Amino acid sequence: MSQLTAPEEISISEFVSNVESGRYELVVLGKNSQQARGRLVGSGAGEGRFDHVADYVPGYEEQLTALLEEELPGSWDVDSEPPGFWSVFISIIPWLFLFGFMIFVFMQMQGGGSRVMQFGRSRAKLVGKEQPRVTFDDVAGLTEAKEELAEIRDFLANPDRYRQMGAKIPKGVLLYGPPGTGKTLLAKAVAGEAGVPFFSISGSDFVEMFVGVGAARVRDLFDQAKQHAPAIVFIDEIDAVGRHRGAGLGGGHDEREQTLNQLLVELDGFEGNAGVIVMAATNRPDILDPALLRPGRFDRQIVVDAPDIEGRE
């Protein structure tokens, strides 16, 4: 066979038969290609050239090696040719995925507004001083509730005067009553009358499927409020996160309890001159955890009923 002629492709069974009949003077197995090459006795093929080539399935190497060791001892070898393109590509695919993921995470960290890094950010809406304000005049009726909240308004409007007097202002105010009676509007009116920032969030916005996210959002909310002090933090439907502990099962329950625990920590952590008042609203005060209603937390509780006939006028 000419040295320039490509080797003839034969089946692996025919190749094995040639080995057993002693037709090859040299056999080389491909280490990565699952291919056997044979040079016929007296063929005249030059160095590195072969007459036959046969493909075999992975796992057949051991059987083929045993045959060559028996039939052609010292006349066969394993070629350490470099792996093919696809073999290399497949082997590095996991590393490519890992590298791509690391780049993705790095880019998210650089771009602080990304959703991936925003799980722990509070979803509270801020009503600033420059935005249109709600006042007590916008709240129909509810005279008794407005009178009780006037003290909170005065403290936020003139905190220095209250500090000099040594007056003790409640850290938390709980508004409770039937739905639609104006609890949220009352809280906005206190902020509007005092001219301070108003952070509003629903209790359900704290709780997520990921454990620890709710607690992180509580910390972030109070950090923002302290930066804008004096300010009001209003938590609507607080029963969504402040329900009596031990009243449920499962991971979502654990997440809610962690969020409630963090809320209690933040309420306890406020100093008297922090300038932040926490207000909350609920339709179901009976299901709230007793720890929320202890002195130093939501120690001021105000009933907000539907306005009477005079108030509706």
C-alpha positions as a Markdown table, in Angstrom:
| # | Residue | x | y | z |
|---|---|---|---|---|
| 1 | Met | 0.0 | 0.0 | 0.0 |
| 2 | Ser | 1.3 | 3.4 | -0.9 |
| 3 | Gln | 2.4 | 5.7 | 1.9 |
| 4 | Leu | 0.1 | 8.4 | 0.7 |
| 5 | Thr | -3.0 | 6.2 | 0.6 |
| 6 | Ala | -5.5 | 6.7 | 3.5 |
| 7 | Pro | -6.0 | 3.7 | 5.7 |
| 8 | Glu | -8.9 | 1.5 | 4.9 |
| 9 | Glu | -11.8 | 1.6 | 7.3 |
| 10 | Ile | -12.9 | -1.9 | 8.5 |
| 11 | Ser | -15.1 | -3.2 | 11.2 |
| 12 | Ile | -13.6 | -4.0 | 14.6 |
| 13 | Ser | -14.5 | -7.6 | 14.3 |
| 14 | Glu | -12.5 | -7.9 | 11.0 |
| 15 | Phe | -9.7 | -6.0 | 12.8 |
| 16 | Val | -9.7 | -8.5 | 15.6 |
| 17 | Ser | -9.7 | -11.4 | 13.1 |
| 18 | Asn | -6.6 | -9.9 | 11.4 |
| 19 | Val | -4.9 | -9.6 | 14.8 |
| 20 | Glu | -5.6 | -13.3 | 15.6 |
| 21 | Ser | -4.4 | -14.4 | 12.2 |
| 22 | Gly | -1.1 | -12.5 | 12.6 |
| 23 | Arg | -1.6 | -10.2 | 9.7 |
| 24 | Tyr | -0.4 | -7.0 | 11.5 |
| 25 | Glu | 3.2 | -6.2 | 12.3 |
| 26 | Leu | 2.1 | -3.1 | 14.4 |
| 27 | Val | -1.1 | -2.0 | 16.1 |
| 28 | Val | -1.7 | 1.3 | 17.7 |
| 29 | Leu | -4.8 | 2.1 | 19.9 |
| 30 | Gly | -6.0 | 5.7 | 20.0 |
| 31 | Lys | -6.1 | 6.8 | 23.6 |
| 32 | Asn | -8.9 | 9.4 | 23.1 |
| 33 | Ser | -10.4 | 8.5 | 19.8 |
| 34 | Gln | -11.6 | 4.8 | 20.5 |
| 35 | Gln | -9.8 | 3.8 | 17.2 |
| 36 | Ala | -7.5 | 1.0 | 16.4 |
| 37 | Arg | -4.9 | 1.3 | 13.6 |
| 38 | Gly | -3.0 | -1.6 | 12.1 |
| 39 | Arg | 0.0 | -2.0 | 9.7 |
| 40 | Leu | 0.0 | -5.2 | 7.6 |
| 41 | Val | 3.1 | -7.4 | 7.6 |
| 42 | Gly | 5.3 | -6.4 | 4.6 |
| 43 | Ser | 3.0 | -3.7 | 3.5 |
| 44 | Gly | 5.8 | -1.1 | 3.1 |
| 45 | Ala | 3.8 | 1.6 | 4.9 |
| 46 | Gly | 6.1 | 4.3 | 6.2 |
| 47 | Glu | 6.6 | 5.5 | 9.7 |
| 48 | Gly | 3.4 | 6.7 | 11.2 |
| 49 | Arg | 1.3 | 5.2 | 8.3 |
| 50 | Phe | -1.3 | 2.4 | 8.7 |
| 51 | Asp | -3.2 | 0.1 | 6.3 |
| 52 | His | -6.4 | -0.4 | 8.4 |
| 53 | Val | -8.4 | 1.6 | 10.9 |
| 54 | Ala | -11.4 | 0.4 | 13.0 |
| 55 | Asp | -13.6 | 2.2 | 15.5 |
| 56 | Tyr | -14.6 | 0.5 | 18.7 |
| 57 | Val | -17.1 | 1.5 | 21.5 |
| 58 | Pro | -15.9 | 2.9 | 24.8 |
| 59 | Gly | -15.2 | 0.2 | 27.3 |
| 60 | Tyr | -13.8 | -2.2 | 24.7 |
| 61 | Glu | -10.2 | -1.1 | 25.3 |
| 62 | Glu | -9.6 | -3.7 | 28.1 |
| 63 | Gln | -10.6 | -6.6 | 26.0 |
| 64 | Leu | -8.7 | -5.4 | 22.9 |
| 65 | Thr | -5.6 | -4.7 | 25.1 |
| 66 | Ala | -5.7 | -8.3 | 26.4 |
| 67 | Leu | -5.9 | -9.7 | 22.9 |
| 68 | Leu | -3.0 | -7.6 | 21.7 |
| 69 | Glu | -0.9 | -8.5 | 24.7 |
| 70 | Glu | -1.4 | -12.2 | 23.8 |
| 71 | Glu | -1.1 | -12.0 | 20.0 |
| 72 | Leu | 1.4 | -9.1 | 19.5 |
| 73 | Pro | 3.5 | -8.7 | 22.6 |
| 74 | Gly | 5.8 | -5.8 | 22.1 |
| 75 | Ser | 4.3 | -4.9 | 18.7 |
| 76 | Trp | 1.4 | -2.7 | 19.8 |
| 77 | Asp | 1.2 | 0.7 | 21.6 |
| 78 | Val | -1.3 | 3.2 | 22.8 |
| 79 | Asp | -1.2 | 6.5 | 21.0 |
| 80 | Ser | -1.4 | 9.6 | 23.2 |
| 81 | Glu | -2.7 | 11.8 | 20.5 |
| 82 | Pro | -4.3 | 15.0 | 21.7 |
| 83 | Pro | -8.1 | 14.8 | 22.3 |
| 84 | Gly | -10.4 | 16.0 | 19.6 |
| 85 | Phe | -12.2 | 19.3 | 19.6 |
| 86 | Trp | -15.5 | 18.0 | 20.9 |
| 87 | Ser | -13.9 | 16.0 | 23.7 |
| 88 | Val | -12.1 | 19.1 | 24.9 |
| 89 | Phe | -15.3 | 21.2 | 24.6 |
| 90 | Ile | -17.5 | 18.8 | 26.5 |
| 91 | Ser | -14.9 | 18.5 | 29.3 |
| 92 | Ile | -14.8 | 22.3 | 29.8 |
| 93 | Ile | -18.6 | 23.0 | 29.6 |
| 94 | Pro | -19.0 | 22.8 | 33.5 |
| 95 | Trp | -16.2 | 25.3 | 33.9 |
| 96 | Leu | -17.7 | 27.6 | 31.4 |
| 97 | Phe | -21.0 | 27.6 | 33.2 |
| 98 | Leu | -19.2 | 28.3 | 36.5 |
| 99 | Phe | -17.2 | 31.1 | 35.1 |
| 100 | Gly | -20.3 | 32.6 | 33.5 |
| 101 | Phe | -22.2 | 32.5 | 36.8 |
| 102 | Met | -19.4 | 34.2 | 38.6 |
| 103 | Ile | -19.4 | 37.0 | 36.0 |
| 104 | Phe | -23.2 | 37.3 | 36.3 |
| 105 | Val | -23.0 | 37.7 | 40.1 |
| 106 | Phe | -20.2 | 40.2 | 39.9 |
| 107 | Met | -22.1 | 42.3 | 37.4 |
| 108 | Gln | -25.2 | 42.2 | 39.7 |
| 109 | Met | -23.1 | 43.4 | 42.6 |
| 110 | Gln | -21.7 | 46.2 | 40.5 |
| 111 | Gly | -25.1 | 47.3 | 39.4 |
| 112 | Gly | -26.8 | 48.0 | 42.7 |
| 113 | Gly | -30.2 | 48.3 | 41.3 |
| 114 | Ser | -30.5 | 44.7 | 40.1 |
| 115 | Arg | -33.3 | 42.5 | 41.4 |
| 116 | Val | -30.9 | 39.7 | 42.5 |
| 117 | Met | -29.4 | 42.0 | 45.1 |
| 118 | Gln | -32.6 | 43.7 | 46.1 |
| 119 | Phe | -34.3 | 40.9 | 48.0 |
| 120 | Gly | -33.4 | 42.4 | 51.3 |
| 121 | Arg | -34.4 | 45.9 | 50.4 |
| 122 | Ser | -37.5 | 47.4 | 51.9 |
| 123 | Arg | -40.5 | 47.9 | 49.6 |
| 124 | Ala | -41.8 | 50.8 | 51.7 |
| 125 | Lys | -43.2 | 53.8 | 49.8 |
| 126 | Leu | -41.9 | 57.2 | 50.9 |
| 127 | Val | -44.0 | 60.3 | 51.0 |
| 128 | Gly | -41.5 | 63.2 | 51.2 |
| 129 | Lys | -42.0 | 66.6 | 52.7 |
| 130 | Glu | -42.3 | 68.2 | 49.2 |
| 131 | Gln | -45.2 | 66.0 | 48.1 |
| 132 | Pro | -48.9 | 66.9 | 48.6 |
| 133 | Arg | -49.8 | 66.3 | 52.2 |
| 134 | Val | -52.9 | 64.8 | 53.9 |
| 135 | Thr | -54.1 | 66.7 | 57.0 |
| 136 | Phe | -56.7 | 66.1 | 59.8 |
| 137 | Asp | -59.1 | 68.3 | 57.8 |
| 138 | Asp | -59.1 | 65.6 | 55.1 |
| 139 | Val | -60.3 | 63.0 | 57.6 |
| 140 | Ala | -64.1 | 63.0 | 58.2 |
| 141 | Gly | -65.2 | 62.6 | 61.8 |
| 142 | Leu | -63.0 | 60.5 | 64.1 |
| 143 | Thr | -62.6 | 63.4 | 66.5 |
| 144 | Glu | -61.4 | 61.3 | 69.4 |
| 145 | Ala | -58.8 | 59.5 | 67.3 |
| 146 | Lys | -57.5 | 62.7 | 66.0 |
| 147 | Glu | -57.2 | 64.2 | 69.5 |
| 148 | Glu | -55.2 | 61.2 | 70.6 |
| 149 | Leu | -52.9 | 61.5 | 67.6 |
| 150 | Ala | -52.4 | 65.2 | 68.1 |
| 151 | Glu | -49.7 | 64.5 | 70.7 |
| 152 | Ile | -47.8 | 62.4 | 68.2 |
| 153 | Arg | -48.1 | 65.2 | 65.6 |
| 154 | Asp | -46.8 | 67.8 | 68.1 |
| 155 | Phe | -43.8 | 65.7 | 69.1 |
| 156 | Leu | -42.8 | 65.1 | 65.4 |
| 157 | Ala | -43.3 | 68.8 | 64.6 |
| 158 | Asn | -41.4 | 70.1 | 67.7 |
| 159 | Pro | -39.2 | 67.2 | 69.1 |
| 160 | Asp | -36.8 | 69.5 | 70.9 |
| 161 | Arg | -39.5 | 71.0 | 73.0 |
| 162 | Tyr | -40.6 | 67.6 | 74.2 |
| 163 | Arg | -37.0 | 66.5 | 74.9 |
| 164 | Gln | -36.4 | 69.6 | 77.1 |
| 165 | Met | -39.6 | 68.8 | 79.0 |
| 166 | Gly | -38.5 | 65.2 | 79.5 |
| 167 | Ala | -41.9 | 64.0 | 78.1 |
| 168 | Lys | -42.2 | 60.4 | 77.2 |
| 169 | Ile | -43.7 | 59.7 | 73.8 |
| 170 | Pro | -44.9 | 56.3 | 72.8 |
| 171 | Lys | -42.7 | 54.4 | 70.4 |
| 172 | Gly | -45.6 | 52.7 | 68.6 |
| 173 | Val | -49.2 | 53.5 | 67.9 |
| 174 | Leu | -51.7 | 50.8 | 66.9 |
| 175 | Leu | -54.8 | 51.8 | 65.0 |
| 176 | Tyr | -57.4 | 49.1 | 64.9 |
| 177 | Gly | -61.0 | 48.9 | 63.8 |
| 178 | Pro | -63.2 | 47.7 | 60.9 |
| 179 | Pro | -62.0 | 47.9 | 57.3 |
| 180 | Gly | -62.4 | 51.1 | 55.5 |
| 181 | Thr | -62.7 | 53.4 | 58.5 |
| 182 | Gly | -59.7 | 55.6 | 57.6 |
| 183 | Lys | -56.8 | 54.1 | 59.6 |
| 184 | Thr | -54.3 | 54.6 | 56.8 |
| 185 | Leu | -55.6 | 58.1 | 56.1 |
| 186 | Leu | -55.2 | 59.0 | 59.8 |
| 187 | Ala | -51.6 | 57.9 | 59.8 |
| 188 | Lys | -50.9 | 59.9 | 56.7 |
| 189 | Ala | -52.6 | 62.9 | 58.3 |
| 190 | Val | -50.3 | 62.7 | 61.3 |
| 191 | Ala | -47.3 | 62.9 | 59.0 |
| 192 | Gly | -48.9 | 65.6 | 56.9 |
| 193 | Glu | -49.7 | 67.8 | 60.0 |
| 194 | Ala | -46.2 | 67.4 | 61.3 |
| 195 | Gly | -44.5 | 67.8 | 58.0 |
| 196 | Val | -42.3 | 64.7 | 58.3 |
| 197 | Pro | -41.5 | 61.9 | 55.8 |
| 198 | Phe | -44.0 | 59.0 | 55.8 |
| 199 | Phe | -42.8 | 55.4 | 55.1 |
| 200 | Ser | -45.8 | 53.2 | 54.2 |
| 201 | Ile | -45.6 | 49.4 | 53.8 |
| 202 | Ser | -48.0 | 46.4 | 54.0 |
| 203 | Gly | -47.2 | 43.6 | 56.5 |
| 204 | Ser | -47.4 | 41.1 | 53.6 |
| 205 | Asp | -44.5 | 42.8 | 51.8 |
| 206 | Phe | -42.1 | 41.6 | 54.5 |
| 207 | Val | -42.7 | 37.9 | 54.0 |
| 208 | Glu | -41.1 | 36.0 | 51.2 |
| 209 | Met | -40.5 | 32.3 | 50.4 |
| 210 | Phe | -36.8 | 32.8 | 51.2 |
| 211 | Val | -36.0 | 32.6 | 54.9 |
| 212 | Gly | -34.3 | 35.8 | 56.2 |
| 213 | Val | -35.6 | 38.1 | 53.6 |
| 214 | Gly | -38.3 | 39.6 | 55.7 |
| 215 | Ala | -36.0 | 40.3 | 58.6 |
| 216 | Ala | -33.6 | 42.0 | 56.2 |
| 217 | Arg | -36.4 | 44.2 | 54.9 |
| 218 | Val | -37.4 | 45.2 | 58.4 |
| 219 | Arg | -33.8 | 46.3 | 59.1 |
| 220 | Asp | -33.6 | 48.2 | 55.9 |
| 221 | Leu | -36.9 | 50.0 | 56.5 |
| 222 | Phe | -35.9 | 51.2 | 59.9 |
| 223 | Asp | -32.4 | 52.2 | 58.7 |
| 224 | Gln | -34.1 | 54.4 | 56.1 |
| 225 | Ala | -36.5 | 55.9 | 58.6 |
| 226 | Lys | -33.6 | 56.8 | 61.0 |
| 227 | Gln | -31.8 | 58.5 | 58.1 |
| 228 | His | -34.9 | 60.7 | 57.5 |
| 229 | Ala | -35.8 | 61.3 | 61.2 |
| 230 | Pro | -38.1 | 62.7 | 62.4 |
| 231 | Ala | -40.3 | 60.4 | 60.4 |
| 232 | Ile | -43.3 | 58.0 | 60.6 |
| 233 | Val | -43.1 | 54.3 | 59.7 |
| 234 | Phe | -46.6 | 53.0 | 58.9 |
| 235 | Ile | -47.2 | 49.2 | 58.7 |
| 236 | Asp | -50.6 | 48.4 | 57.2 |
| 237 | Glu | -52.2 | 45.0 | 57.9 |
| 238 | Ile | -49.6 | 44.3 | 60.5 |
| 239 | Asp | -51.4 | 41.1 | 61.4 |
| 240 | Ala | -49.9 | 39.5 | 58.2 |
| 241 | Val | -46.5 | 39.5 | 60.0 |
| 242 | Gly | -47.4 | 40.1 | 63.6 |
| 243 | Arg | -49.8 | 37.1 | 64.1 |
| 244 | His | -49.4 | 35.2 | 67.3 |
| 245 | Arg | -46.3 | 33.0 | 67.2 |
| 246 | Gly | -46.8 | 29.3 | 67.1 |
| 247 | Ala | -50.0 | 29.6 | 65.2 |
| 248 | Gly | -48.8 | 27.8 | 62.0 |
| 249 | Leu | -46.5 | 25.2 | 60.5 |
| 250 | Gly | -43.9 | 25.1 | 57.8 |
| 251 | Gly | -41.1 | 27.2 | 56.3 |
| 252 | Gly | -43.3 | 30.2 | 55.6 |
| 253 | His | -44.3 | 30.2 | 59.3 |
| 254 | Asp | -40.6 | 30.2 | 60.3 |
| 255 | Glu | -39.9 | 33.1 | 58.0 |
| 256 | Arg | -42.8 | 35.1 | 59.4 |
| 257 | Glu | -41.6 | 34.5 | 63.0 |
| 258 | Gln | -38.1 | 35.6 | 62.1 |
| 259 | Thr | -39.6 | 38.8 | 60.6 |
| 260 | Leu | -41.7 | 39.4 | 63.7 |
| 261 | Asn | -38.7 | 38.9 | 65.9 |
| 262 | Gln | -36.7 | 41.4 | 63.9 |
| 263 | Leu | -39.5 | 43.9 | 64.2 |
| 264 | Leu | -39.6 | 43.5 | 67.9 |
| 265 | Val | -35.8 | 44.0 | 68.1 |
| 266 | Glu | -36.1 | 47.3 | 66.0 |
| 267 | Leu | -38.9 | 48.6 | 68.3 |
| 268 | Asp | -36.8 | 47.8 | 71.4 |
| 269 | Gly | -33.7 | 49.4 | 69.8 |
| 270 | Phe | -35.2 | 52.8 | 69.3 |
| 271 | Glu | -33.8 | 55.5 | 71.6 |
| 272 | Gly | -36.2 | 58.1 | 73.1 |
| 273 | Asn | -34.8 | 60.8 | 70.8 |
| 274 | Ala | -34.6 | 58.8 | 67.6 |
| 275 | Gly | -37.5 | 60.9 | 66.2 |
| 276 | Val | -39.1 | 57.9 | 64.6 |
| 277 | Ile | -42.7 | 56.9 | 65.4 |
| 278 | Val | -44.0 | 53.5 | 64.3 |
| 279 | Met | -47.7 | 53.3 | 63.5 |
| 280 | Ala | -49.6 | 50.2 | 62.4 |
| 281 | Ala | -53.1 | 49.3 | 61.4 |
| 282 | Thr | -55.1 | 46.1 | 61.7 |
| 283 | Asn | -58.6 | 44.8 | 61.5 |
| 284 | Arg | -57.8 | 41.9 | 63.9 |
| 285 | Pro | -56.0 | 43.1 | 67.1 |
| 286 | Asp | -57.1 | 39.8 | 68.8 |
| 287 | Ile | -54.7 | 37.7 | 66.7 |
| 288 | Leu | -51.6 | 39.9 | 67.2 |
| 289 | Asp | -48.7 | 38.5 | 69.2 |
| 290 | Pro | -48.8 | 39.8 | 72.8 |
| 291 | Ala | -45.2 | 40.8 | 72.6 |
| 292 | Leu | -46.1 | 43.6 | 70.1 |
| 293 | Leu | -48.4 | 45.2 | 72.6 |
| 294 | Arg | -46.0 | 45.4 | 75.5 |
| 295 | Pro | -44.8 | 48.7 | 76.9 |
| 296 | Gly | -42.2 | 50.3 | 74.8 |
| 297 | Arg | -43.6 | 48.8 | 71.6 |
| 298 | Phe | -47.2 | 49.4 | 70.4 |
| 299 | Asp | -48.1 | 50.8 | 73.8 |
| 300 | Arg | -50.6 | 53.3 | 72.4 |
| 301 | Gln | -53.7 | 51.7 | 71.0 |
| 302 | Ile | -56.4 | 53.7 | 69.3 |
| 303 | Val | -59.8 | 52.5 | 68.2 |
| 304 | Val | -60.9 | 53.8 | 64.7 |
| 305 | Asp | -64.6 | 53.2 | 64.2 |
| 306 | Ala | -66.8 | 54.3 | 61.4 |
| 307 | Pro | -67.6 | 58.0 | 61.7 |
| 308 | Asp | -71.0 | 58.9 | 63.1 |
| 309 | Ile | -73.7 | 60.7 | 61.3 |
| 310 | Glu | -72.3 | 64.1 | 62.3 |
| 311 | Gly | -68.8 | 63.1 | 61.2 |
| 312 | Arg | -70.1 | 62.0 | 57.8 |
| 313 | Glu | -71.6 | 65.4 | 57.2 |
